[in-house]
Amino acid sequence: MQIKTSALPAFTLLALCCQQACAGGLMLYEIGTDNAGLANAGAAARAQGPSTIASNPAGMSYLPGTQITGGLQVLYGNLKFNRDDNTNVPGSGSGNALDPIPGGSFFISHQLDDHWSVGFGQYADFGLAENYDNDWSGRYFAQNASLGGLSFVPSVAYRFNEQWSVGVGVKAMYGMLQSDTAIDRSPFGLTDRSDGQFKYKDKDWGFGANVGVIYAPQVGTRIGLAYTSKVDLQFEDGLDVKGNGPALDRLNGLNTQLDITVPQTVTLSLFQQLDRQWALLASVNWQDWSEFGEVGVQVDTTAVDARSTTIDANYKDTWQLALGAQYQATPQLLWNVGVAYDSSAVSDSDRTVTVPMAESWRIATGATYALNKDTDVNVSWALVWLGDMPVDQTKSTSGNRISGQFDNAWIQAVTGNMTWRF
């Protein structure tokens, strides 16, 4: 992410950095589909419904007729920061920074003939939101931040024979960014002035592609490989600054551009039917977070002026390993279960209160019930365990410091969806 600003007047402010817009920095596997109950295991190889458009568009070639899936979900969790004695900014506790977040998705696939299939998907798989208490001790680093990416993906698949299928989708992502951060108007405690605040808000379109292939060496075995390209989002807005004083007045309306790269991903999956009841699933996933955080800018000042400087957020690529199973308990009832591990995009020393990422474990389960031969209903649940996440941030000019850790952080997703076949 890059920020372009003009030179600023003399003012003590660390205004924006690459993490400010990240709002959790999560690429979501939970998008209102039955994939949530498998912790992403087998996602690029299952091809069990039109939601395969999101994980591997080649899977549409395994879907007869016309199929529609609509899903809803809610994300909620625990993200509370406990400061330690090294924090030098007075204020309240953080509160729970994760408010419940609703979401939904829609997918449709249609088989044209024995070779060609087409489809369309709409889902949100990027971003999260944070809502700290406005007067908390870390307010000069973050108060509220949200970043969302809503994807619209028309797709096509071609089946060469019983073994090979390919698919491609054109992704149009509608990005939405908003952030609020307090401004310290009394640096070093030299005066007794109330905080100021700046707000930043914009929307933009970015474009990319989903590409996939499925190889079925024998009946009941599918190997899927899927690639999702990066998507560039460019946000531009004038800072909306609140607070009295000539320095703040000069900041108000300052044009600021933030360029965000949604990471590219690669997923390799296996689906193996063991018998009439049991199937095993596995996935390995790579996400290119090092490109997302390679370049950022912060705004700081001296007694003379203030200029933007480039920083390195030290993001690194992440990996996921997911294992799962499906059990056909009855002709109508299918159980899903999965577990996954994700590495962290940041080390402990680089973690911030605006981007509290860490390595995580997922456990998930779900059930699909066939109401009749043409209609299924699915309910899934997933727990993402982040654990303890230490943070120690200091502003170089003002010396404002927030130190402590997020204790026992977690996120849960509850998902429900239905599939109709025609």
N, C-alpha and C positions, 0 to 999 in steps of 0.2 A: 504494500500500500504506500502511496506517495501523497504528500500534501504540498500544495503550492500556495504560498502566501507572499504578499508584499512585506517590506520591512515595517515593523510595528513601532509605535512610540515607546518611550521609556516606561516600562511597566513590568512588575514582577509577576510572570505568568508562565506556567508550563501548560499550554492550552490543549494541544492535540498531539496524539501519538498514534502509531499504527494500530495499537490494540484498542483505541477508543471506540472504533466502529465494529469491533469484532463481536461483541455481545455474547460471549461464550465460546465462539469459534468452533462450533460443532457442525460436522457433516452428519445429518441425521439418517439412521437406518429405519427409524420408526416414522412411517408416513401414512398411517391409517390402513395398513394392509396386514394380511396374515403373516408376512415376513417378520413382524415384530415378535411373534411367539416362537420364532426359531433363532433369535439373536443374529440374524443375517446368514445363518448357515445354509449353504446350498443355493443362495439367492440367484446366482447367474446360471444355474443348471436346472432348477425345479420345473419351470414352465407349466405351472399348475393353474394359472389364471391370467387375465389381462394385465394385472399389475406387474407382470414380467417386463412390460415396457420400461419401467423404471430401473430394473436390475439387469436385464439383457433382452433387447428387442427381438433377438433371434427366437426366443421362446414362443412368440406368437404363432410360429409355424406348427406348433403342437396343439393349437387350440381350434377345434372344429366349430363351424358355424359362426354366429355372432355372440360375443360374451361381454357383459358389462359388470364392473365392480365399482361400488361406491362405499367409501369408508369415512369414519369420524374417529377422532382420538383426542385425548387431553394429556398434556405433559405437566407434571408438578414435581416438586422436590424440596430439598433442604439445602440451603446455601447460606449459612450464617458465619460471619467472621468474628472471631474473638481476638481482640487486640492484646498486646503484651505491654510491658513497661517501657519498651523502646519507642512506642508511638508518642509523638510530641504535639499532636493536634487534638485539642479538646473536642468533645462531641459525644453523641449517643452511640449505642451499638448499631450494627448494620441492619438488624432485622433480617427476615428471610428474603433474600434478593430474588428468589424465583417465585413469581406469581403463576397460578395455573394458566397454561397456554393451550387454547383449543386449536384444532387443525382438522383437515379433511383432504380427501383425494378422490379422483374419478378416473376410470380407465375404461376403454372400449376397444375390442379387437374384432376383426371380421375376416374370415377366410374367403378369398376370391376364387381360388381353385386349388388343385393339389400342390401347387408350388408357392403361390403368392398369398400373403396376408398383410393387412393394413390395420393401423390402430392409432389411438390418441390417448395421451395421459396428461393429467394435471395433478401436481403434487408439490409440496414444500419440503425440501430435504436439506436446506442450508440455513443456519442462523439460530439464534436463541435470544432471550431478553433477560435483562437484569433490572431490578428495581430496589435500590438501596434506600434506606431512610435518608431524607434530604439533609439532616443535620448530623449524620454519622461522622466518625473521625476520618474516614477516607473520602470525604466529599470533594476534596480538591483533586482527586484522581478519578472518581466516577460517582455519579448519582443515579442516573437512569440511562440505559443504553439498549437499543434493540436493532437487530439486523435480520432481515428475512429475505429469502429468495423463493419466489413462486414460479415453478417451471411449467411450461406448456410444450408438450413433446409429440408432434405428429411422427408416426413411425411406419416402417415397412419391413417385412421379412420375406426371405426366399428360401425354400427348402429344395436342395439339390436332389436328395435321395433320402433313404431311411436313416442315413448316418450323419449327413452334414446339413446345417442350417446357418444362415447369416441374417443379421438384421441391423438397421440403422435408424436412428431417430434424430431429428433436428430440434435442439433444445433452445427455447426462448425463455429467458429468466427475467422476471420482473423483480428488481431489487428495491428494498425499502430500508432506509437508514434513519435513525433518530438517536441523538445523544444529548444529555444535559449534564453539565459539570459546574461545580461551584468555583468561584474565583476568590482567592485570598486577598482581601483589600487591606490587610494589616500584616504584611510579611514581617517576620522577626518580632512580632508583638509591639512594633513601634507606635502604633496608633490603635484606637478602639473603634474600628469601623466594621459595619456588618458586611457579610459576604456579598459579592456579586455573583452572577451566573451567566454562562453562555449556553445557547442551544444551537443545535445543528440538525438539519432535516432535509432530506432529498430522496428522490426516486429515480431509477434508471433501468433501461433494458440492456441485457447482455445476451450473447448467443454462443452456443456450443453444439456438441453432438454426443449422442450415445451410440456406441458401436459394439456388436457382440457376435459371437459364433458359438454354436453348440455341436459337439461331436458325440454321437451315440454308437459306441463300438459294438454293443449288443443290446438286446431288449432288457430294459430295466436299469441300464447304465447310461448316464449323461454327464458329460464334462463341458462346462461352460466357461468362456473367457469373455469378459466385458470391459470396455474402456469408456470412461466418461471424460470428455475434454474439459479443459479449464474454461471458465467464463469470466470475462472482464467486465466489471461494473465501475462506472465513473460517476461519482457523486460531486455536486458542486452547489454551494449555498453561501450566502452571506451570514456571518456569525450574528446571531440575535443575542446581544449582550444587555444584561440588566444590571443597573448600578450607576450611581452618580459619580461625576468626576471627568475631567478632560481626557484622561488616558483611556477610560472605558468608552467614552464617547467616540474616540478615534477608532477603537476596535469594532464598534457596532457597525454591522454591515460589511465587514471585511470579507472579501470573496475568498473562499477556501475550497480547494479541490482535493478529493480523496479518491484514489484509484485502488480498487479492491480486486484481487484475483481469487475467485472461487477455485479451490484446488482440483486438479485432474486426479482421476482415480483409476485403478486397475483391480479387477476382481477375478479370481480363479476359483471355480466351485465344482463340487462333485455331488451328484445324486445317485445313490445305489439302492435299488429295490432288492431286499434280501429274500423276502417271501411275500405271501399275500397280505401279511399284516405289517411287517416291519420294513422301514427304509432308513438308511443312514445318510447324513448330509454333512458337508464340510465346505468352508470357504477360507481363502487367504485374500486379504484386501490391503492395497497400498494407497496412501493419500499423500499428495505432493504439497504438504504444508510449508516446506522450506521456501517455496516460491511465494506463498502468501505473505510470509513475514520477513522477506529478505531486506526490504527497504522501507523505512518509515521516517517521519519528520516530527520533531518536537519544536515548540515555540518557547523560547526563554528570553530573559531580558537582563540588561545591565542598567546602571544608572544613566546611561547615555541613550541607548536604543534597544530594540529587540529584533532578532532575526530568526528565521527558521533554519534548523540544522538537520542533517540526515543522520538517522540512527539505524542500527541493526537490531531487530526484535529477537533474533536467534531462534526462530522457529526451525523445527526439523521434521522430516517426513515421518509419517506414522504407519504402523502395521496393525492389522487385525487378524486374529485366528479364531474361527468360529466352528463349533461342532454341534450337531443336532440330530434329532431322530423324529420319525413319524410312526405312529401306531394306529392302525385301523382297528379300533376296538369293536365296532359293529359296522354293518354296511352303511349306516348313516353317520357314524361318529369317527372323526379323525383327530387324534391328539398330536400336538406339536410340542417339542421341548428343545431348548438350546442354551448354550453357554458360550461366551466369547470374551477375549482379552484384547484391549486396545492399548497400544503404547501412547506415550504422551508427546505432544508437539512442543512442549517446553520443559526445561529442567527446573528444579526448585528455585534456583537463583534468578531465573528469568520470569517466573510467574508473576502476574499482576492481579490486582483486585478487579480489573476490568476484563481480564481474560483468565479466569481461574480454571485452566485446563490441567488435567493430570492423567496418568494412566488409569484405566477403568476396567472393571469386570461387568459383564452383562449376564444375567440369568433371566430366562424367559420361558413362557409356556402359553399355550392357547388351544382352542378346540374349534373345529369346523363341523357343523351339523347340516346334513342334507335334508331340507324340508320336503323336497321331492327331487326328481331326477334333473330338474332344470334350475333349482334354486338352493343356494348354500348360504348359511349365516356363520360368521366367525367372530369369536371374542378372544383377544390376546392381551397379555400383560408382560411387561419387561421392566426390570430394575437395573439401572446403571449405577454402580457403586464407585465413587471417586475417592472416598476415604478422607484423610487429613491432607490439607494442602497449605503448606507454609507460604507466606508472602512477606517480603521486606522491600518496600519502595521508598526512595528518597528523592525529592526534587533538588537539583544541584544548586539553584539560585536561592530559593526561599528556605531550603532546609526542611520543608514539610516532610514528615516521615510517617508511614503507616506500617506497622509490624505486628505480626501475629499469625493466625492460621484459620482456615475454614475447617471446622471439626465435623467429621462423619458426614461429608457431603454425598448426596445421592439424588438421582432423578428417576421418576417412574413414568411409564406410559401405559395407558389403558386404551385399547383400540377395539372398535367394532366395525364390521363391514358385511356387505351382502354381495353375492354374485348371481347374476341371471344369465341363462343360456337360451338362445333362440335358434 
